[in-house]
């Protein structure tokens, strides 16, 4: 992606910045957690509002609000939702190959 294309992308994003990998991972972490046990058939869009925006709305966001969030993604989830349920563990390729 060249600089001009990146600028256009940021201008079209209501949050006026690119998202971080942690921000996208937070959605997946929530959906994989017990807190999301009742979520079904939903469409989760992690694009900073680009999907619903019209025009260069990111240009209107004050610079003080364009900062990426600070912190580290900490995943601490219970596995109560798996209690008394049959599960299947997928082995990494290296582990499966070493058993042959």
Helices and strands as residue ranges (DSSP letters): H 3-11, H 21-32, G 34-36, G 57-60, G 63-65, G 80-82, H 93-98
